[in-house]
Amino acid sequence: MSSEITRYGVGPRMSEAVAYNGIVWLAGQVGNPGDSVADQTRQCLAEVDRILAAAGTDKTRILSAQIWLADMSTFADMNAVWDAWVPQGHTPARATGEAKLATPDYKVEVIVTAALR
């Protein structure tokens, strides 16, 4: 394990992910504003897959997930997409809550922490 900090997708305000000491923390991922919660969830999870791959790991190594929904009435729609995506036998610790997101057009935000290989 490296004691170096590695940043992925570095921007002026934040990085897409930061890895340190065998763990990678991803920034919150959102989908296309205005799309359905199911479509936004699919887009979020595709971005999680992409960023984890860039860091050299994958969704089987996710330790925890936080999911924020703009409206808890969409919980079942989000879960249908999540359940089809998350690898059985490798489900992470997870919390889901309701929050106002950056704009009203965002319906879901997904944040994960994963172990590196």
C-alpha positions as CSV (number, residue, x, y, z in Angstrom):
1,M,0.0,0.0,0.0
2,S,1.2,3.4,-0.9
3,S,1.2,6.3,1.5
4,E,1.1,8.6,-1.5
5,I,-2.1,10.5,-2.2
6,T,-3.4,9.9,-5.8
7,R,-6.0,12.1,-7.3
8,Y,-8.2,11.2,-10.3
9,G,-10.1,13.6,-12.5
10,V,-8.6,16.6,-10.8
11,G,-10.6,19.8,-11.4
12,P,-10.4,23.4,-10.1
13,R,-13.0,22.6,-7.3
14,M,-12.6,18.9,-6.6
15,S,-11.3,15.6,-7.8
16,E,-13.5,12.7,-9.1
17,A,-11.7,10.4,-6.7
18,V,-8.8,10.4,-4.2
19,A,-6.9,7.3,-3.2
20,Y,-4.7,6.8,-0.1
21,N,-3.5,3.9,1.9
22,G,-5.4,1.2,-0.1
23,I,-8.8,3.1,-0.1
24,V,-10.4,5.2,-2.9
25,W,-13.1,7.8,-2.1
26,L,-15.3,9.0,-5.0
27,A,-17.0,12.3,-5.2
28,G,-20.7,12.3,-5.5
29,Q,-21.9,11.1,-9.0
30,V,-25.0,12.5,-10.6
31,G,-26.8,11.8,-13.9
32,N,-28.2,14.0,-16.6
33,P,-30.4,16.7,-15.1
34,G,-34.1,16.2,-15.7
35,D,-33.8,12.5,-16.6
36,S,-35.9,10.0,-14.5
37,V,-34.4,8.8,-11.2
38,A,-33.9,5.3,-12.8
39,D,-31.9,6.8,-15.7
40,Q,-29.9,9.1,-13.4
41,T,-29.1,6.1,-11.2
42,R,-27.9,4.1,-14.2
43,Q,-25.7,7.1,-15.2
44,C,-24.3,7.5,-11.7
45,L,-23.4,3.9,-11.4
46,A,-21.8,3.9,-14.9
47,E,-19.6,6.8,-13.7
48,V,-18.8,4.8,-10.5
49,D,-17.7,1.9,-12.7
50,R,-15.6,4.2,-14.9
51,I,-13.8,6.0,-12.0
52,L,-13.2,2.8,-10.0
53,A,-11.6,1.2,-13.2
54,A,-9.4,4.3,-13.5
55,A,-8.2,3.7,-10.0
56,G,-7.6,0.1,-10.7
57,T,-10.5,-1.5,-8.7
58,D,-14.1,-2.3,-9.3
59,K,-17.6,-2.5,-7.7
60,T,-16.9,-5.8,-6.0
61,R,-14.5,-3.8,-3.8
62,I,-16.9,-1.1,-2.7
63,L,-16.9,-0.8,1.1
64,S,-19.7,1.7,1.6
65,A,-22.2,3.7,-0.4
66,Q,-24.2,6.8,0.3
67,I,-27.2,7.5,-1.9
68,W,-29.1,10.8,-1.7
69,L,-32.5,11.1,-3.3
70,A,-34.3,14.4,-3.9
71,D,-37.5,12.6,-3.1
72,M,-37.8,9.4,-1.0
73,S,-40.9,8.4,-3.0
74,T,-38.4,7.3,-5.8
75,F,-36.6,4.9,-3.5
76,A,-38.1,1.8,-5.2
77,D,-37.1,3.1,-8.7
78,M,-33.5,3.8,-7.6
79,N,-33.3,0.4,-5.8
80,A,-34.4,-1.5,-8.9
81,V,-31.4,-0.1,-10.8
82,W,-29.1,-0.5,-7.8
83,D,-30.1,-4.2,-7.3
84,A,-29.5,-5.0,-10.9
85,W,-26.0,-3.4,-10.8
86,V,-24.6,-4.4,-7.4
87,P,-22.8,-7.7,-7.4
88,Q,-24.5,-10.2,-5.1
89,G,-22.2,-11.4,-2.4
90,H,-20.3,-8.1,-2.6
91,T,-23.0,-5.7,-1.4
92,P,-21.5,-2.8,0.5
93,A,-22.7,-1.1,3.7
94,R,-25.2,1.5,2.4
95,A,-27.2,4.4,3.6
96,T,-29.9,6.2,1.7
97,G,-31.4,9.6,2.6
98,E,-33.4,12.4,1.2
99,A,-31.7,15.8,0.5
100,K,-31.9,18.8,-1.6
101,L,-29.3,18.3,-4.3
102,A,-27.3,20.9,-6.3
103,T,-30.2,21.7,-8.6
104,P,-33.8,20.5,-8.6
105,D,-33.1,18.7,-11.8
106,Y,-30.9,16.2,-10.0
107,K,-32.9,13.3,-8.5
108,V,-30.1,11.1,-7.1
109,E,-26.4,11.3,-6.1
110,V,-24.2,8.3,-5.3
111,I,-21.0,8.4,-3.3
112,V,-18.9,5.3,-2.8
113,T,-15.7,4.3,-0.9
114,A,-13.8,1.3,-2.2
115,A,-10.7,-0.8,-1.5
116,L,-8.0,-0.8,-4.1
117,R,-6.5,-4.0,-5.4
